[in-house]
Amino acid sequence: MKSTVPRPVERLVEAFSRLPGIGPKTASRLTYFLLRAPAGETQELAQSLVEMRSGTALCKRCFNLTITGEELCNVCADPSREAELVCVVEEPLDALAIERTGQFRGRYHVLHGAISPVEGIGPDDLRISELGVRVREEAIRELILATNPTVEGETTALYIRTQFTGAPVRLTRLARGLPSGSYLEYADITTLSQALEGRREM
């Protein structure tokens, strides 16, 4: 039997369903909301998606997001930041969460994931080797390992610690103000601030 839903509508529902945290019902609600919205709003959304892909790139130093055509992100390009203090995070959203605290004045290193054998993600799939290059070339004195307090995040932090055994760099971990199993992007500012202040040696 033929579907009563036009194919373009089905395609958008399917596209929304592929996004993290979006189930079929939410995808349908979003789609039908956009169908009722003024044409200008839907066109603006479509244009924003196109510009996001073409207008962003990865910072050559820390692998956070930057504007296409600019080698360094705003943080790396800021001379007032502490170049010898680097916070290692899994994703750009985690760096954004820490920035919102206003407590951190160093730089970042974005791994773009965490070690997860179940998902087939190993150390070579992350930006860990590039971190080693930075430690050697940038005279970094401290790495704050701010991976998420999940099994994957802990595994990643422990792996990084083994890579820098004997290296002249201090390794610290965010304090346990962060609940186990949670993600940095969902933590409130107070919790993140306390975690930064209470970081410990690895």
N, C-alpha and C positions, 0 to 999 in steps of 0.2 A: 504494500500500500504506500502511496506517495505521501511524503510529509506535508503537513499543512503549513509548515514554517518555511518561508523563502530561504534559498541557499545562502544569500549574503548574511542573513540573520544567524543562521546555523554556524557559519564560519566564524563570526565574531564571538558567539557563545563558546565555541571550541577554543578560540584563541585566548579568551579570558580564563577558561578552565585550566589552561596550561600554566598560568601564573601561580606562584607559591601562595598557599593559603586561600585560594579561590576555588570553591567547589562549584558543581553544576548549577545549583540554585542561585548563588551569588552572581555567577557569570550571566545567568539569564536576567537577573534584576538589573545588572549594569548595562547589558545590551538594550533592554527595553527602556531604561532611563535615557540612554543616548538617542534612541529612536524618537522619544518625545521631546528631547532638548532642541533648542533653536539650532538651525543649521550652522550658525557661526561658531557655536560651542564645539560641535563635533568636528568641524574643520580645524579649529584651533588645536584640539586634542591630536588629530591626525598629523598636523604640521609639527607639533611638539615632539611626537614620536620620531618623525623623520629627522628633525634637527638634532635630537638627542644622539642618534646614531652617527650622523655625519659631523656633529659639532664637538664631540668629545674624544679624548685620547687618553693614554696612560702616561703619567709623569715618568721621565727617563730615569729619575733617581729613586723614587719611592714607590712607583706603580699605583699611586692614587689617581683619581680622575683629574684631568685638566682639559683646557680648551684646545681643540685641534689647531696645530700650528705653534703652540707654546710648549717648549720642551719640559719646563718645570711647572709643578702645581703652585698655587698661591703660598702654601706653607713652605715648600722648599726654596721658593724664590724670595722669601721674607728674611732679610739679614738679621732681624732681631730675634729669630728663633735660635734655640740652643742646638747647634749642629751636632754636638757630641752626645746628645741624649735622644734616643730613638725608641719609639713605641711601636712594637710589632703587632699588627692586627690581621684578622682573617680577611675582612672585606672593607671596601670604602665606607660603608654605612657605620662600621665600628669606629673608624677614625672620626667620622662626623659626630658620633655620640660622645666621644671623648672631648672633641673640640667644644661641644656645647657646655661642658663643665666650666670652661674658662680657667682650669687649673693646670693645664699642660702647656708648656712653652717650648717643647722640643719639636722634633720632626717625626715622621711616620715611616713605616715600611709595610706595605700591604701584600700579603701572601696570596690573595685570591683563592682562598679555600683552606681546608685543613686535611691532614692525613686521615684517610678513611679506606682501609683495605676492602671493606664491604662494597664501597662504591668504586673501587679500583683507582683511588687517588693516592699516589705515593709522594714522597719528598720531591722527586724530579718534576712533578706536575705543579709544584708551587714555586714561589719566588725566594726559595731558601738559599740557593747558590748565589743569587744576586745580593742577598743580605751579607753573606761572607765576604764578598768583594767590597761592600760598603764598610764593613768593620775594618778591613785591611787598609782601605784607601782614605777613609774619612776621619780616622783617629777617634772613633766612637768610644766613649768611656762607659756607657750604660745602655743595655737593651732591656726595655720593659716588655716582657712577654704578656701581651694582653689578648691572647687567644681566648675563645669562649670557654667557660667552665663546664664543658661537655667532655665525653670520652674522647672525641676527635680532637677537641681543643687541647686537652691535657696531653694526649699522645704527641701532638705537634710541638707543644712547648717542651716536652721531655726530649724529643728528637733534636730540637734546636739546641738545647742545653748540651747534648752530647757532641754536637758539631763545634762548640766553642770551648770545650774542656781544655784548660791550659792557655787559652787566649787572654790577652790583657784587657778584658772587657767584663764589666759587672753585669750579671744577669739577675733580674728581679721579676717577680710575678705579681699581678694585681692581688690585693688582699681579698679575703673571703667575704667581703661585703656583698659580693655578687652571688646570688643563689645558684647552686649547682644545677646544671641542665638548662640554664637560661641563656639568652643572647644579649650581647652588649647593646644592640640597637634598641632593645626594649627596656633597658635599665633607666631609672630616673637619675637626674643630675646629682642629687645628694649621694646616692649609692655609689655612683661612678667616682665622685670626688673623694669619698672615703676610701674607696678601693685604690685609687691612685696614691693617696697619702700613705696608706698602710701597705704598700707593696713590699715584698720580702725577697730575700736572696733565693736563687734557684739552687 
